[in-house]
Amino acid sequence: MHQEQAGYANLVLDAELKKCVPPLEPRDAAFAARIFYTVLEYQPLLDYLLNRFSKKPVAKMDGPVRAILRAGLAQSRFMEVPLPAAVNESVKLTKAMGKTSAAGMVNAVLRRAAVTPVQETDFTDPLERLQIYGCLSEAVAKLLYAQYKEEAFSIAAAFRQRPASAVRVNLLQTTDEALTAFLQEEGHRVQKGPWPHALLVDFQGSPAAGTAFARGDYHVQGLASQFAALCVQAKPHQRVLDLCAAPGGKSLTLAQEMQNCGELISGEMVPARVHLIEKAFQRCGITCARAIQNDASVPNRNLGKFDRVLCDVPCSGLGVIAKKPDIRYKDLDGMENLCAIQQKILQNGADSLAENGRLVYSTCTINCEENQAQIDTFLRKNPEFHLVLPDITLPGMETGPYGTLFLPQKTGTDGFFVAILEKLST
């Protein structure tokens, strides 16, 4: 797996693993995936260390040799693989790839780079520190430092901590107690979440495997995402609109809050993702909801008016770097276009709202241009709306005049933003 290709990391990895003949054993495939993601997560720091001991800069190295060096260093420094084993396997792989002339260099560089101490304070320039030690693109580093100053370093550190797996209990089919007992019997560790029907589960294996998942007793949904859906306060017999619904977690929570009574419309632009939502509804026994293909940035008068509208808009994803490490290296080009689309979706959501309705805007980013600034713009254009405070809380969340921000190092969740808007009563 030495190709360096653009694309979503998980799709690139899956495609490469499928090429293996014979197929890798599950344990070996899991180890290969861990190497892949560790290299991806730490690549700027790995390259910084390799460049200190290699005569040729990493950027100018032969592709396969560069990949072997990064993987060997990632294993010895960040995966608790003993240094002799990491070096020996890397040298063997170099020879197997027909690069015997580089074997000595691989051996020497890895042995030195693996034991060289490196710490955050080695980098005095804040942007260099965020880019190399924090392993972020120049654009992401600049944005975080401009908006958060010194706090950007603790945010970058939090991106290395995966949030606990959270699930939402499907009350249409089970109870918190029954699901907890069943998951514990399957060998998973389960804790109560911060509010009813949320569980924190330390899964042995995939959260989307096992009997309870297959029969729809729960869906996997991070706490910040659950918070956004709960702020909608969907109730039985209401008309509810989820404008950007895929992959469907928030829609499932809304339908369950509605006790499967009323009408939920879940819109999604990409046809294949509409099908994903439909499958999730079927698995969880949801009959009050319809998944439709719809471009949320274009007004759709045919949908009518709704008591509740959720606009979980497309965003830069800077809050979910812990789960999606390729976002670390985004160039953030096209941010103005993205913000314009977000504003259109929010306005269309507002225009779909019935009298005395509630509108919720949410993102999985911590970029204030996509968050607080969007609500500020919306409220100037729509003075009949006002911000409402959430009635559920999570330790560490920050609620200000334009909404509630989840920073990962303070909440232990994904980075997230939620604003609850209602029309002023006339």
C-alpha positions as CSV (number, residue, x, y, z in Angstrom):
1,M,0.0,0.0,0.0
2,H,2.5,2.6,-1.1
3,Q,0.3,4.7,-3.4
4,E,-0.3,8.3,-2.3
5,Q,-3.6,9.2,-3.6
6,A,-6.2,11.9,-3.0
7,G,-9.6,10.8,-1.7
8,Y,-11.5,10.0,1.5
9,A,-9.1,8.1,3.7
10,N,-11.6,5.3,4.5
11,L,-12.4,4.7,0.8
12,V,-8.8,4.7,-0.2
13,L,-7.9,2.2,2.5
14,D,-10.9,-0.1,1.7
15,A,-9.9,-0.1,-2.0
16,E,-6.3,-1.0,-1.3
17,L,-7.2,-3.8,1.2
18,K,-9.5,-5.3,-1.4
19,K,-6.6,-5.6,-3.8
20,C,-4.7,-7.9,-1.5
21,V,-4.3,-11.4,-2.9
22,P,-4.9,-13.6,-1.0
23,P,-7.1,-11.4,1.3
24,L,-5.5,-10.4,4.6
25,E,-6.6,-12.2,7.8
26,P,-8.9,-9.9,9.8
27,R,-6.2,-9.3,12.4
28,D,-3.7,-8.3,9.7
29,A,-6.2,-6.1,7.9
30,A,-6.9,-4.3,11.2
31,F,-3.2,-3.8,11.9
32,A,-2.7,-2.5,8.3
33,A,-5.6,0.0,8.9
34,R,-4.0,1.1,12.2
35,I,-0.7,1.8,10.5
36,F,-2.5,3.7,7.7
37,Y,-4.5,5.9,10.0
38,T,-1.5,6.5,12.4
39,V,0.7,7.7,9.5
40,L,-2.2,9.9,8.2
41,E,-2.7,11.4,11.7
42,Y,1.0,12.1,12.4
43,Q,2.4,12.6,8.9
44,P,3.9,16.2,9.4
45,L,5.6,15.2,12.6
46,L,6.9,11.9,11.1
47,D,8.3,13.8,8.1
48,Y,9.9,16.4,10.4
49,L,11.7,13.6,12.3
50,L,12.7,11.7,9.2
51,N,14.1,15.0,7.6
52,R,16.4,15.5,10.5
53,F,18.3,12.2,9.8
54,S,17.9,11.7,6.0
55,K,20.3,13.2,3.5
56,K,17.4,13.4,1.0
57,P,14.3,15.4,2.0
58,V,11.2,13.2,2.5
59,A,9.4,15.1,-0.3
60,K,12.0,14.0,-2.8
61,M,12.3,10.4,-1.8
62,D,11.1,7.4,-3.9
63,G,7.4,6.9,-3.1
64,P,7.6,3.3,-1.7
65,V,10.7,4.1,0.4
66,R,9.0,7.2,1.9
67,A,5.9,5.1,2.7
68,I,8.0,2.4,4.4
69,L,9.9,5.0,6.5
70,R,6.7,6.7,7.6
71,A,5.0,3.4,8.5
72,G,8.1,2.1,10.4
73,L,8.4,5.3,12.4
74,A,4.7,5.5,13.1
75,Q,4.8,1.9,14.5
76,S,7.8,2.5,16.7
77,R,6.8,5.9,18.1
78,F,3.0,5.8,18.2
79,M,1.9,2.1,18.1
80,E,4.0,0.5,20.8
81,V,5.7,-1.8,18.3
82,P,9.3,-2.6,19.6
83,L,11.9,-0.6,17.6
84,P,13.9,-3.7,16.5
85,A,10.7,-5.3,15.1
86,A,9.7,-2.1,13.3
87,V,13.1,-1.6,11.8
88,N,13.6,-5.2,10.7
89,E,10.2,-5.4,9.1
90,S,10.8,-2.1,7.3
91,V,14.2,-3.3,6.0
92,K,12.6,-6.6,4.8
93,L,9.8,-4.7,3.1
94,T,12.3,-2.3,1.4
95,K,14.1,-5.3,-0.1
96,A,10.8,-7.1,-1.1
97,M,9.8,-3.9,-3.0
98,G,13.1,-4.2,-5.0
99,K,14.7,-1.2,-3.3
100,T,17.6,-3.1,-1.8
101,S,20.0,-0.1,-2.3
102,A,17.8,1.9,0.2
103,A,17.8,-0.8,2.9
104,G,20.8,0.6,4.8
105,M,19.4,4.1,4.8
106,V,16.0,2.9,6.0
107,N,17.7,1.0,8.9
108,A,19.9,4.0,9.9
109,V,17.2,6.7,9.6
110,L,14.6,4.8,11.5
111,R,16.9,3.9,14.4
112,R,17.7,7.5,15.0
113,A,14.4,9.1,14.2
114,A,12.5,6.7,16.5
115,V,14.5,7.6,19.7
116,T,14.9,11.4,19.1
117,P,12.9,13.3,21.7
118,V,10.4,15.8,20.4
119,Q,8.0,18.0,22.3
120,E,5.6,20.8,21.7
121,T,7.8,23.5,23.1
122,D,10.5,22.7,20.5
123,F,8.4,24.8,18.1
124,T,8.4,28.5,19.2
125,D,6.4,29.8,16.2
126,P,2.7,29.1,17.0
127,L,1.7,28.2,13.4
128,E,4.7,25.9,13.0
129,R,3.8,24.3,16.3
130,L,0.2,23.7,15.1
131,Q,1.3,22.4,11.7
132,I,4.2,20.1,12.7
133,Y,3.4,19.1,16.2
134,G,-0.4,19.4,15.9
135,C,-0.3,17.9,12.4
136,L,-2.6,20.4,10.7
137,S,-2.6,22.0,7.3
138,E,-1.4,25.6,7.1
139,A,-5.0,26.8,6.4
140,V,-6.5,24.9,9.4
141,A,-3.6,26.0,11.7
142,K,-4.1,29.7,10.7
143,L,-7.9,29.5,11.2
144,L,-7.7,27.9,14.6
145,Y,-4.9,30.3,15.8
146,A,-6.7,33.4,14.5
147,Q,-9.9,32.4,16.3
148,Y,-8.7,30.7,19.4
149,K,-5.1,31.9,20.0
150,E,-3.4,29.8,22.8
151,E,-6.4,27.6,23.1
152,A,-5.7,26.3,19.6
153,F,-3.0,24.0,21.1
154,S,-5.3,22.3,23.5
155,I,-7.9,21.9,20.6
156,A,-5.2,20.3,18.4
157,A,-4.3,17.9,21.3
158,A,-8.0,17.0,21.7
159,F,-8.1,16.0,18.1
160,R,-5.9,13.0,19.1
161,Q,-8.5,11.8,21.6
162,R,-11.4,9.8,20.1
163,P,-14.7,10.7,21.8
164,A,-16.4,7.8,23.6
165,S,-18.9,5.9,21.4
166,A,-22.3,7.1,22.2
167,V,-25.6,5.4,21.1
168,R,-29.2,6.5,21.2
169,V,-31.7,4.0,22.7
170,N,-34.7,3.3,20.4
171,L,-37.6,3.6,22.9
172,L,-40.0,2.3,20.2
173,Q,-38.4,-1.2,20.7
174,T,-36.5,-1.3,24.0
175,T,-35.6,0.5,27.2
176,D,-32.3,2.0,28.5
177,E,-32.1,-0.8,31.1
178,A,-32.8,-3.7,28.7
179,L,-30.4,-2.5,26.1
180,T,-27.7,-1.9,28.7
181,A,-28.1,-5.4,30.0
182,F,-28.0,-6.9,26.5
183,L,-24.9,-5.0,25.4
184,Q,-23.1,-6.0,28.7
185,E,-24.0,-9.6,28.0
186,E,-22.4,-9.2,24.5
187,G,-19.2,-8.1,26.3
188,H,-19.3,-4.4,25.9
189,R,-18.8,-1.9,28.7
190,V,-21.8,0.5,29.1
191,Q,-22.2,3.7,31.1
192,K,-25.2,6.0,31.3
193,G,-25.0,9.2,29.2
194,P,-25.6,12.8,30.3
195,W,-29.3,12.6,29.5
196,P,-31.9,9.9,29.3
197,H,-31.7,7.3,26.4
198,A,-28.0,8.1,25.7
199,L,-25.5,5.4,26.5
200,L,-21.7,5.5,26.3
201,V,-20.4,2.1,25.1
202,D,-16.9,0.8,24.9
203,F,-17.6,-1.6,22.0
204,Q,-15.6,-4.8,21.4
205,G,-15.6,-4.5,17.6
206,S,-17.8,-2.4,15.4
207,P,-20.6,-0.4,17.0
208,A,-22.8,-1.3,13.9
209,A,-22.4,-5.0,14.4
210,G,-24.2,-7.4,16.7
211,T,-27.8,-8.5,17.3
212,A,-29.1,-5.4,19.1
213,F,-28.0,-3.1,16.2
214,A,-29.4,-5.3,13.5
215,R,-32.8,-5.4,15.2
216,G,-32.8,-1.6,15.6
217,D,-32.6,-1.3,19.3
218,Y,-30.2,1.7,19.0
219,H,-28.3,3.8,16.5
220,V,-24.8,5.2,16.8
221,Q,-24.9,8.9,17.4
222,G,-22.3,11.2,19.1
223,L,-23.4,13.2,22.1
224,A,-23.1,16.6,20.4
225,S,-25.2,15.3,17.5
226,Q,-27.8,14.0,19.9
227,F,-27.8,17.4,21.6
228,A,-28.6,19.1,18.3
229,A,-31.5,16.7,17.6
230,L,-32.9,17.0,21.2
231,C,-32.8,20.9,20.9
232,V,-35.4,20.6,18.2
233,Q,-37.9,19.4,20.8
234,A,-39.9,17.3,18.3
235,K,-43.2,16.1,19.7
236,P,-45.8,13.5,18.7
237,H,-48.2,14.6,15.9
238,Q,-46.1,17.5,14.7
239,R,-44.8,18.1,11.2
240,V,-41.0,18.0,11.4
241,L,-38.4,18.7,8.7
242,D,-34.8,17.6,8.7
243,L,-33.3,19.5,5.8
244,C,-29.9,17.8,5.5
245,A,-30.6,14.4,7.0
246,A,-27.9,11.9,5.8
247,P,-26.6,9.7,7.2
248,G,-29.8,9.8,9.3
249,G,-28.9,9.7,13.0
250,K,-30.6,13.0,13.9
251,S,-33.7,11.9,11.9
252,L,-33.9,8.7,13.9
253,T,-33.7,10.6,17.2
254,L,-36.4,13.1,15.9
255,A,-38.7,10.2,14.9
256,Q,-38.2,8.5,18.3
257,E,-38.9,11.8,20.1
258,M,-42.1,12.0,18.1
259,Q,-43.0,8.5,19.3
260,N,-43.4,7.6,15.7
261,C,-46.5,9.8,15.4
262,G,-46.9,12.7,13.1
263,E,-44.8,13.4,9.9
264,L,-41.1,13.7,9.6
265,I,-39.6,14.7,6.2
266,S,-35.9,13.9,5.9
267,G,-34.3,15.6,2.9
268,E,-31.0,14.7,1.2
269,M,-29.5,15.8,-2.1
270,V,-27.6,12.6,-3.0
271,P,-29.9,9.8,-4.1
272,A,-27.6,7.0,-2.7
273,R,-27.7,8.7,0.7
274,V,-31.6,8.9,0.6
275,H,-31.5,5.1,0.4
276,L,-29.2,5.0,3.4
277,I,-31.7,7.0,5.5
278,E,-34.6,4.7,4.3
279,K,-32.6,1.6,5.4
280,A,-32.0,3.2,8.8
281,F,-35.8,3.9,9.2
282,Q,-36.6,0.3,8.3
283,R,-34.1,-1.1,10.7
284,C,-35.4,1.0,13.6
285,G,-39.1,0.5,12.9
286,I,-39.8,4.1,11.9
287,T,-43.0,4.6,9.9
288,C,-43.8,8.3,10.5
289,A,-40.8,9.4,8.4
290,R,-40.1,9.8,4.6
291,A,-36.7,10.3,3.1
292,I,-36.8,12.4,0.0
293,Q,-34.3,13.7,-2.5
294,N,-34.1,17.5,-2.1
295,D,-31.6,20.3,-2.4
296,A,-31.8,22.2,0.9
297,S,-30.2,25.3,-0.6
298,V,-33.1,25.8,-3.0
299,P,-36.6,26.8,-1.7
300,N,-39.2,24.1,-2.0
301,R,-42.7,25.5,-1.4
302,N,-44.2,22.0,-2.1
303,L,-43.1,20.8,1.3
304,G,-45.5,23.1,3.2
305,K,-45.0,24.4,6.7
306,F,-43.5,22.6,9.7
307,D,-43.7,22.9,13.5
308,R,-40.0,22.1,13.8
309,V,-37.1,22.4,11.3
310,L,-33.5,21.2,11.7
311,C,-30.8,22.6,9.5
312,D,-27.7,20.4,10.2
313,V,-25.8,22.1,7.3
314,P,-22.8,20.9,5.3
315,C,-19.7,22.4,6.9
316,S,-15.9,22.2,7.0
317,G,-16.0,19.4,9.5
318,L,-13.3,20.9,11.7
319,G,-15.0,19.5,14.8
320,V,-14.7,15.9,13.8
321,I,-10.9,15.7,13.0
322,A,-10.6,13.0,15.7
323,K,-12.8,10.7,13.7
324,K,-11.8,11.8,10.2
325,P,-8.1,12.5,10.2
326,D,-8.0,13.6,6.5
327,I,-9.8,16.8,7.5
328,R,-6.5,17.8,9.3
329,Y,-5.0,18.7,5.9
330,K,-7.9,20.6,4.3
331,D,-7.0,23.7,2.3
332,L,-10.3,25.4,3.3
333,D,-10.6,26.8,-0.3
334,G,-14.2,27.7,-1.1
335,M,-15.2,28.7,2.4
336,E,-17.2,31.8,1.1
337,N,-19.2,29.5,-1.1
338,L,-19.8,27.1,1.7
339,C,-21.0,29.9,4.1
340,A,-23.3,31.2,1.3
341,I,-24.9,27.7,1.0
342,Q,-25.3,27.4,4.8
343,Q,-27.1,30.8,4.9
344,K,-29.4,29.7,2.1
345,I,-30.3,26.5,3.9
346,L,-30.9,28.3,7.2
347,Q,-33.2,30.9,5.4
348,N,-35.1,28.1,3.6
349,G,-35.5,26.4,6.9
350,A,-36.9,29.6,8.4
351,D,-39.3,30.1,5.5
352,S,-40.6,26.5,6.0
353,L,-41.5,27.2,9.6
354,A,-45.1,27.5,10.8
355,E,-46.3,30.1,13.4
356,N,-44.8,29.4,16.8
357,G,-42.3,27.0,15.3
358,R,-38.7,26.2,16.3
359,L,-35.7,26.2,14.0
360,V,-32.4,24.6,15.0
361,Y,-29.1,25.3,13.1
362,S,-26.1,23.0,13.7
363,T,-22.7,22.2,12.4
364,C,-19.8,19.8,13.2
365,T,-17.2,22.6,13.0
366,I,-15.7,25.0,15.4
367,N,-15.1,27.7,12.8
368,C,-17.0,30.8,14.0
369,E,-17.5,32.0,10.4
370,E,-19.8,29.0,9.9
371,N,-21.3,29.2,13.4
372,Q,-21.8,32.4,15.4
373,A,-21.3,34.7,12.4
374,Q,-24.0,32.8,10.4
375,I,-26.5,33.3,13.2
376,D,-25.6,37.0,13.6
377,T,-26.2,37.4,9.8
378,F,-29.5,35.5,10.0
379,L,-30.8,37.5,12.9
380,R,-30.0,40.8,11.2
381,K,-32.0,39.7,8.1
382,N,-34.8,38.1,10.2
383,P,-35.4,40.4,13.2
384,E,-38.6,38.5,14.1
385,F,-36.4,35.6,15.3
386,H,-34.6,35.3,18.6
387,L,-32.2,32.9,20.1
388,V,-33.5,30.4,22.7
389,L,-31.3,28.8,25.4
390,P,-31.1,25.0,25.4
391,D,-32.8,23.2,28.3
392,I,-30.3,20.4,28.4
393,T,-26.6,20.8,29.2
394,L,-23.3,19.1,28.9
395,P,-20.3,20.0,31.1
396,G,-17.9,22.2,29.2
397,M,-20.3,23.6,26.6
398,E,-20.3,27.3,26.1
399,T,-23.5,29.2,25.3
400,G,-23.2,32.7,24.0
401,P,-25.4,35.3,22.3
402,Y,-25.4,33.4,19.0
403,G,-25.6,29.7,20.1
404,T,-23.9,26.9,22.0
405,L,-20.3,25.7,21.1
406,F,-18.8,22.3,22.0
407,L,-15.0,22.4,22.0
408,P,-13.6,18.9,22.1
409,Q,-11.1,19.5,24.9
410,K,-13.8,20.9,27.2
411,T,-16.8,18.6,26.4
412,G,-15.0,15.4,25.4
413,T,-17.2,15.2,22.3
414,D,-16.9,16.2,18.7
415,G,-16.5,19.9,18.1
416,F,-20.0,21.2,17.4
417,F,-22.3,24.2,17.3
418,V,-26.0,24.5,17.8
419,A,-28.3,27.5,17.7
420,I,-32.0,27.3,18.6
421,L,-34.2,30.0,17.0
422,E,-37.9,30.9,17.4
423,K,-40.1,33.6,16.1
424,L,-41.0,36.4,18.6
425,S,-44.6,36.2,19.5
426,T,-46.5,39.1,18.0
